[in-house]
Amino acid sequence: MIGKRAGLSRKDAAGALGAALDTMAEALRSGHTVGLPGLGTLSVKATAARTGVRPGTAEKIRIPAGRKVGFEGAADLKKSL
């Protein structure tokens, strides 16, 4: 579908999409925000260490601090849904 809209072969479209996704992942790993016009924004958010419960055993476990990717949808996208 991407290839048809862009006038590319399936192989070229896959290569272009792969390169774009790799570039976005690299930017996120570096702590940058990635804006996708008309779609939304991807950003890295820090998570605090916390206590969780292991399902099935009810054992309390410590979940370490980390980072996660957050997504905020664009206003136009939200309106169209």
N, CA, C and O atoms as a printed pandas DataFrame, in Angstrom:
     atom_number atom_name residue_name chain_id  residue_number  x_coord  y_coord  z_coord
0              1         N          MET        A               1    0.819   -1.179    0.000
1              2        CA          MET        A               1    0.000    0.000    0.000
2              3         C          MET        A               1    0.876    1.261    0.000
3              4         O          MET        A               1    0.586    2.214   -0.723
4              5         N          ILE        A               2    1.946    1.269    0.809
5              6        CA          ILE        A               2    2.846    2.427    0.835
6              7         C          ILE        A               2    3.509    2.595   -0.521
7              8         O          ILE        A               2    3.628    3.708   -1.035
8              9         N          GLY        A               3    3.934    1.490   -1.088
9             10        CA          GLY        A               3    4.588    1.546   -2.396
10            11         C          GLY        A               3    3.693    2.130   -3.469
11            12         O          GLY        A               3    4.144    2.948   -4.270
12            13         N          LYS        A               4    2.446    1.731   -3.501
13            14        CA          LYS        A               4    1.512    2.244   -4.504
14            15         C          LYS        A               4    1.293    3.746   -4.342
15            16         O          LYS        A               4    1.305    4.485   -5.326
16            17         N          ARG        A               5    1.097    4.195   -3.119
17            18        CA          ARG        A               5    0.854    5.622   -2.881
18            19         C          ARG        A               5    2.083    6.462   -3.219
19            20         O          ARG        A               5    1.954    7.586   -3.703
20            21         N          ALA        A               6    3.268    5.921   -2.967
21            22        CA          ALA        A               6    4.497    6.684   -3.202
22            23         C          ALA        A               6    5.072    6.435   -4.592
23            24         O          ALA        A               6    6.039    7.087   -4.987
24            25         N          GLY        A               7    4.490    5.505   -5.334
25            26        CA          GLY        A               7    5.011    5.183   -6.658
26            27         C          GLY        A               7    6.324    4.423   -6.595
27            28         O          GLY        A               7    7.189    4.592   -7.455
28            29         N          LEU        A               8    6.475    3.576   -5.566
29            30        CA          LEU        A               8    7.695    2.787   -5.376
30            31         C          LEU        A               8    7.386    1.305   -5.513
31            32         O          LEU        A               8    6.242    0.873   -5.368
32            33         N          SER        A               9    8.423    0.544   -5.792
33            34        CA          SER        A               9    8.263   -0.912   -5.792
34            35         C          SER        A               9    8.109   -1.369   -4.344
35            36         O          SER        A               9    8.425   -0.625   -3.416
36            37         N          ARG        A              10    7.632   -2.574   -4.159
37            38        CA          ARG        A              10    7.458   -3.112   -2.811
38            39         C          ARG        A              10    8.801   -3.143   -2.072
39            40         O          ARG        A              10    8.860   -2.829   -0.883
40            41         N          LYS        A              11    9.866   -3.516   -2.762
41            42        CA          LYS        A              11   11.196   -3.594   -2.149
42            43         C          LYS        A              11   11.687   -2.207   -1.737
43            44         O          LYS        A              11   12.215   -2.035   -0.638
44            45         N          ASP        A              12   11.515   -1.222   -2.612
45            46        CA          ASP        A              12   11.950    0.138   -2.299
46            47         C          ASP        A              12   11.138    0.729   -1.148
47            48         O          ASP        A              12   11.687    1.413   -0.284
48            49         N          ALA        A              13    9.838    0.468   -1.137
49            50        CA          ALA        A              13    8.980    0.964   -0.057
50            51         C          ALA        A              13    9.383    0.342    1.276
51            52         O          ALA        A              13    9.435    1.030    2.295
52            53         N          ALA        A              14    9.666   -0.952    1.270
53            54        CA          ALA        A              14   10.092   -1.631    2.496
54            55         C          ALA        A              14   11.419   -1.060    2.993
55            56         O          ALA        A              14   11.600   -0.871    4.196
56            57         N          GLY        A              15   12.337   -0.788    2.084
57            58        CA          GLY        A              15   13.621   -0.203    2.464
58            59         C          GLY        A              15   13.468    1.198    3.041
59            60         O          GLY        A              15   14.107    1.538    4.036
60            61         N          ALA        A              16   12.623    2.004    2.418
61            62        CA          ALA        A              16   12.406    3.369    2.897
62            63         C          ALA        A              16   11.729    3.363    4.269
63            64         O          ALA        A              16   12.125    4.119    5.157
64            65         N          LEU        A              17   10.724    2.527    4.446
65            66        CA          LEU        A              17   10.032    2.444    5.725
66            67         C          LEU        A              17   10.984    1.935    6.807
67            68         O          LEU        A              17   11.000    2.463    7.919
68            69         N          GLY        A              18   11.765    0.924    6.487
69            70        CA          GLY        A              18   12.736    0.384    7.441
70            71         C          GLY        A              18   13.745    1.439    7.874
71            72         O          GLY        A              18   14.078    1.538    9.055
72            73         N          ALA        A              19   14.231    2.223    6.921
73            74        CA          ALA        A              19   15.188    3.283    7.238
74            75         C          ALA        A              19   14.545    4.343    8.127
75            76         O          ALA        A              19   15.177    4.828    9.066
76            77         N          ALA        A              20   13.303    4.705    7.844
77            78        CA          ALA        A              20   12.602    5.704    8.654
78            79         C          ALA        A              20   12.400    5.201   10.083
79            80         O          ALA        A              20   12.621    5.944   11.039
80            81         N          LEU        A              21   11.983    3.949   10.233
81            82        CA          LEU        A              21   11.763    3.389   11.568
82            83         C          LEU        A              21   13.074    3.263   12.340
83            84         O          LEU        A              21   13.109    3.529   13.541
84            85         N          ASP        A              22   14.145    2.865   11.671
85            86        CA          ASP        A              22   15.455    2.783   12.323
86            87         C          ASP        A              22   15.908    4.149   12.807
87            88         O          ASP        A              22   16.450    4.276   13.905
88            89         N          THR        A              23   15.687    5.177   11.985
89            90        CA          THR        A              23   16.068    6.538   12.352
90            91         C          THR        A              23   15.265    7.025   13.555
91            92         O          THR        A              23   15.815    7.671   14.447
92            93         N          MET        A              24   13.971    6.720   13.583
93            94        CA          MET        A              24   13.137    7.111   14.718
94            95         C          MET        A              24   13.580    6.400   15.992
95            96         O          MET        A              24   13.662    7.026   17.049
96            97         N          ALA        A              25   13.864    5.108   15.908
97            98        CA          ALA        A              25   14.299    4.345   17.075
98            99         C          ALA        A              25   15.624    4.889   17.600
99           100         O          ALA        A              25   15.815    4.988   18.812
100          101         N          GLU        A              26   16.531    5.238   16.707
101          102        CA          GLU        A              26   17.822    5.803   17.107
102          103         C          GLU        A              26   17.621    7.136   17.831
103          104         O          GLU        A              26   18.264    7.392   18.849
104          105         N          ALA        A              27   16.742    7.973   17.314
105          106        CA          ALA        A              27   16.455    9.265   17.947
106          107         C          ALA        A              27   15.864    9.063   19.339
107          108         O          ALA        A              27   16.240    9.768   20.275
108          109         N          LEU        A              28   14.944    8.109   19.490
109          110        CA          LEU        A              28   14.350    7.838   20.797
110          111         C          LEU        A              28   15.389    7.301   21.771
111          112         O          LEU        A              28   15.382    7.679   22.942
112          113         N          ARG        A              29   16.281    6.429   21.313
113          114        CA          ARG        A              29   17.339    5.914   22.175
114          115         C          ARG        A              29   18.246    7.033   22.663
115          116         O          ARG        A              29   18.805    6.950   23.756
116          117         N          SER        A              30   18.393    8.077   21.858
117          118        CA          SER        A              30   19.219    9.232   22.227
118          119         C          SER        A              30   18.464   10.213   23.119
119          120         O          SER        A              30   19.039   11.205   23.565
120          121         N          GLY        A              31   17.186    9.950   23.384
121          122        CA          GLY        A              31   16.401   10.803   24.254
122          123         C          GLY        A              31   15.663   11.918   23.547
123          124         O          GLY        A              31   15.086   12.784   24.204
124          125         N          HIS        A              32   15.667   11.921   22.221
125          126        CA          HIS        A              32   14.977   12.955   21.459
126          127         C          HIS        A              32   13.490   12.611   21.293
127          128         O          HIS        A              32   13.082   11.459   21.437
128          129         N          THR        A              33   12.708   13.625   20.991
129          130        CA          THR        A              33   11.295   13.464   20.689
130          131         C          THR        A              33   11.138   13.343   19.177
131          132         O          THR        A              33   11.831   14.026   18.422
132          133         N          VAL        A              34   10.231   12.479   18.734
133          134        CA          VAL        A              34    9.994   12.275   17.304
134          135         C          VAL        A              34    8.567   12.704   16.982
135          136         O          VAL        A              34    7.605   12.138   17.500
136          137         N          GLY        A              35    8.441   13.704   16.128
137          138        CA          GLY        A              35    7.128   14.179   15.718
138          139         C          GLY        A              35    6.718   13.561   14.395
139          140         O          GLY        A              35    7.506   13.516   13.450
140          141         N          LEU        A              36    5.506   13.095   14.330
141          142        CA          LEU        A              36    4.947   12.524   13.109
142          143         C          LEU        A              36    3.748   13.388   12.717
143          144         O          LEU        A              36    2.654   13.211   13.254
144          145         N          PRO        A              37    3.951   14.323   11.783
145          146        CA          PRO        A              37    2.892   15.277   11.436
146          147         C          PRO        A              37    1.568   14.593   11.084
147          148         O          PRO        A              37    1.518   13.667   10.274
148          149         N          GLY        A              38    0.506   15.078   11.717
149          150        CA          GLY        A              38   -0.820   14.531   11.471
150          151         C          GLY        A              38   -1.114   13.266   12.245
151          152         O          GLY        A              38   -2.260   12.818   12.276
152          153         N          LEU        A              39   -0.098   12.669   12.880
153          154        CA          LEU        A              39   -0.279   11.423   13.614
154          155         C          LEU        A              39   -0.072   11.629   15.108
155          156         O          LEU        A              39   -0.938   11.270   15.906
156          157         N          GLY        A              40    1.066   12.203   15.495
157          158        CA          GLY        A              40    1.332   12.424   16.909
158          159         C          GLY        A              40    2.811   12.558   17.195
159          160         O          GLY        A              40    3.618   12.770   16.290
160          161         N          THR        A              41    3.160   12.431   18.474
161          162        CA          THR        A              41    4.538   12.603   18.928
162          163         C          THR        A              41    4.945   11.427   19.800
163          164         O          THR        A              41    4.205   11.012   20.693
164          165         N          LEU        A              42    6.130   10.896   19.532
165          166        CA          LEU        A              42    6.728    9.844   20.350
166          167         C          LEU        A              42    7.798   10.490   21.216
167          168         O          LEU        A              42    8.589   11.300   20.732
168          169         N          SER        A              43    7.827   10.134   22.497
169          170        CA          SER        A              43    8.851   10.672   23.384
170          171         C          SER        A              43    9.235    9.615   24.409
171          172         O          SER        A              43    8.484    8.673   24.662
172          173         N          VAL        A              44   10.419    9.787   24.997
173          174        CA          VAL        A              44   10.915    8.868   26.014
174          175         C          VAL        A              44   10.545    9.428   27.380
175          176         O          VAL        A              44   10.773   10.606   27.658
176          177         N          LYS        A              45    9.979    8.590   28.222
177          178        CA          LYS        A              45    9.572    9.001   29.560
178          179         C          LYS        A              45   10.235    8.091   30.587
179          180         O          LYS        A              45   10.347    6.881   30.388
180          181         N          ALA        A              46   10.668    8.691   31.681
181          182        CA          ALA        A              46   11.283    7.923   32.762
182          183         C          ALA        A              46   10.186    7.312   33.636
183          184         O          ALA        A              46    9.155    7.939   33.877
184          185         N          THR        A              47   10.417    6.093   34.104
185          186        CA          THR        A              47    9.487    5.454   35.035
186          187         C          THR        A              47   10.207    5.259   36.362
187          188         O          THR        A              47   11.394    4.934   36.385
188          189         N          ALA        A              48    9.506    5.453   37.446
189          190        CA          ALA        A              48   10.087    5.290   38.782
190          191         C          ALA        A              48   10.079    3.816   39.177
191          192         O          ALA        A              48    9.272    3.027   38.686
192          193         N          ALA        A              49   10.997    3.468   40.075
193          194        CA          ALA        A              49   10.985    2.116   40.632
194          195         C          ALA        A              49    9.718    1.961   41.453
195          196         O          ALA        A              49    9.252    2.914   42.077
196          197         N          ARG        A              50    9.163    0.759   41.450
197          198        CA          ARG        A              50    7.921    0.547   42.178
198          199         C          ARG        A              50    7.807   -0.923   42.595
199          200         O          ARG        A              50    8.574   -1.777   42.151
200          201         N          THR        A              51    6.841   -1.183   43.449
201          202        CA          THR        A              51    6.572   -2.542   43.897
202          203         C          THR        A              51    5.386   -3.078   43.111
203          204         O          THR        A              51    4.375   -2.395   42.949
204          205         N          GLY        A              52    5.519   -4.300   42.628
205          206        CA          GLY        A              52    4.444   -4.946   41.891
206          207         C          GLY        A              52    4.091   -6.270   42.531
207          208         O          GLY        A              52    4.712   -6.682   43.511
208          209         N          VAL        A              53    3.102   -6.930   41.980
209          210        CA          VAL        A              53    2.663   -8.235   42.491
210          211         C          VAL        A              53    2.715   -9.232   41.344
211          212         O          VAL        A              53    2.143   -8.998   40.280
212          213         N          ARG        A              54    3.411  -10.353   41.570
213          214        CA          ARG        A              54    3.516  -11.398   40.558
214          215         C          ARG        A              54    2.174  -12.122   40.460
215          216         O          ARG        A              54    1.690  -12.661   41.455
216          217         N          PRO        A              55    1.568  -12.139   39.270
217          218        CA          PRO        A              55    0.274  -12.808   39.110
218          219         C          PRO        A              55    0.374  -14.308   39.441
219          220         O          PRO        A              55    1.362  -14.962   39.107
220          221         N          GLY        A              56   -0.632  -14.822   40.082
221          222        CA          GLY        A              56   -0.680  -16.253   40.379
222          223         C          GLY        A              56   -0.126  -16.601   41.740
223          224         O          GLY        A              56   -0.657  -17.481   42.418
224          225         N          THR        A              57    0.957  -15.910   42.163
225          226        CA          THR        A              57    1.568  -16.240   43.454
226          227         C          THR        A              57    1.354  -15.148   44.489
227          228         O          THR        A              57    1.547  -15.388   45.681
228          229         N          ALA        A              58    0.963  -13.973   44.067
229          230        CA          ALA        A              58    0.769  -12.802   44.934
230          231         C          ALA        A              58    2.066  -12.370   45.612
231          232         O          ALA        A              58    2.040  -11.622   46.589
232          233         N          GLU        A              59    3.195  -12.842   45.095
233          234        CA          GLU        A              59    4.502  -12.463   45.634
234          235         C          GLU        A              59    4.799  -11.011   45.243
235          236         O          GLU        A              59    4.603  -10.618   44.093
236          237         N          LYS        A              60    5.273  -10.221   46.211
237          238        CA          LYS        A              60    5.628   -8.835   45.926
238          239         C          LYS        A              60    7.013   -8.819   45.280
239          240         O          LYS        A              60    7.943   -9.475   45.750
240          241         N          ILE        A              61    7.128   -8.062   44.204
241          242        CA          ILE        A              61    8.393   -7.954   43.492
242          243         C          ILE        A              61    8.737   -6.483   43.298
243          244         O          ILE        A              61    7.858   -5.622   43.290
244          245         N          ARG        A              62   10.030   -6.210   43.143
245          246        CA          ARG        A              62   10.482   -4.844   42.898
246          247         C          ARG        A              62   10.663   -4.665   41.393
247          248         O          ARG        A              62   11.372   -5.440   40.751
248          249         N          ILE        A              63   10.028   -3.656   40.843
249          250        CA          ILE        A              63   10.168   -3.335   39.431
250          251         C          ILE        A              63   11.123   -2.144   39.351
251          252         O          ILE        A              63   10.822   -1.078   39.888
252          253         N          PRO        A              64   12.266   -2.308   38.691
253          254        CA          PRO        A              64   13.260   -1.229   38.678
254          255         C          PRO        A              64   12.820   -0.030   37.838
255          256         O          PRO        A              64   11.942   -0.138   36.982
256          257         N          ALA        A              65   13.450    1.111   38.102
257          258        CA          ALA        A              65   13.207    2.306   37.297
258          259         C          ALA        A              65   13.654    2.023   35.871
259          260         O          ALA        A              65   14.524    1.183   35.645
260          261         N          GLY        A              66   13.073    2.710   34.929
261          262        CA          GLY        A              66   13.437    2.482   33.531
262          263         C          GLY        A              66   12.951    3.609   32.652
263          264         O          GLY        A              66   12.636    4.702   33.124
264          265         N          ARG        A              67   12.897    3.327   31.377
265          266        CA          ARG        A              67   12.407    4.301   30.404
266          267         C          ARG        A              67   11.397    3.600   29.512
267          268         O          ARG        A              67   11.503    2.403   29.245
268          269         N          LYS        A              68   10.412    4.371   29.054
269          270        CA          LYS        A              68    9.418    3.812   28.142
270          271         C          LYS        A              68    9.106    4.851   27.075
271          272         O          LYS        A              68    9.396    6.036   27.242
272          273         N          VAL        A              69    8.519    4.399   25.989
273          274        CA          VAL        A              69    8.126    5.296   24.914
274          275         C          VAL        A              69    6.672    5.683   25.126
275          276         O          VAL        A              69    5.804    4.827   25.297
276          277         N          GLY        A              70    6.419    6.991   25.113
277          278        CA          GLY        A              70    5.065    7.504   25.240
278          279         C          GLY        A              70    4.604    8.052   23.903
279          280         O          GLY        A              70    5.417    8.509   23.099
280          281         N          PHE        A              71    3.305    8.007   23.662
281          282        CA          PHE        A              71    2.741    8.531   22.419
282          283         C          PHE        A              71    1.605    9.469   22.739
283          284         O          PHE        A              71    0.720    9.132   23.525
284          285         N          GLU        A              72    1.619   10.641   22.138
285          286        CA          GLU        A              72    0.516   11.589   22.255
286          287         C          GLU        A              72   -0.030   11.820   20.866
287          288         O          GLU        A              72    0.685   12.306   19.990
288          289         N          GLY        A              73   -1.273   11.482   20.655
289          290        CA          GLY        A              73   -1.906   11.640   19.348
290          291         C          GLY        A              73   -2.113   13.103   18.997
291          292         O          GLY        A              73   -2.368   13.934   19.869
292          293         N          ALA        A              74   -2.002   13.406   17.722
293          294        CA          ALA        A              74   -2.212   14.771   17.240
294          295         C          ALA        A              74   -3.689   15.146   17.377
295          296         O          ALA        A              74   -4.568   14.288   17.298
296          297         N          ALA        A              75   -3.945   16.419   17.580
297          298        CA          ALA        A              75   -5.315   16.902   17.748
298          299         C          ALA        A              75   -6.190   16.557   16.551
299          300         O          ALA        A              75   -7.342   16.155   16.717
300          301         N          ASP        A              76   -5.646   16.713   15.337
301          302        CA          ASP        A              76   -6.428   16.392   14.133
302          303         C          ASP        A              76   -6.798   14.912   14.095
303          304         O          ASP        A              76   -7.907   14.556   13.693
304          305         N          LEU        A              77   -5.879   14.058   14.508
305          306        CA          LEU        A              77   -6.156   12.621   14.516
306          307         C          LEU        A              77   -7.255   12.309   15.529
307          308         O          LEU        A              77   -8.178   11.546   15.243
308          309         N          LYS        A              78   -7.146   12.904   16.710
309          310        CA          LYS        A              78   -8.147   12.667   17.746
310          311         C          LYS        A              78   -9.537   13.103   17.281
311          312         O          LYS        A              78  -10.525   12.417   17.542
312          313         N          LYS        A              79   -9.611   14.234   16.599
313          314        CA          LYS        A              79  -10.896   14.728   16.117
314          315         C          LYS        A              79  -11.503   13.807   15.061
315          316         O          LYS        A              79  -12.723   13.657   14.983
316          317         N          SER        A              80  -10.648   13.198   14.257
317          318        CA          SER        A              80  -11.155   12.362   13.161
318          319         C          SER        A              80  -11.609   10.974   13.621
319          320         O          SER        A              80  -12.238   10.248   12.852
320          321         N          LEU        A              81  -11.302   10.602   14.848
321          322        CA          LEU        A              81  -11.682    9.268   15.318
322          323         C          LEU        A              81  -13.065    9.248   15.823
323          324         O          LEU        A              81  -13.549    8.203   16.258
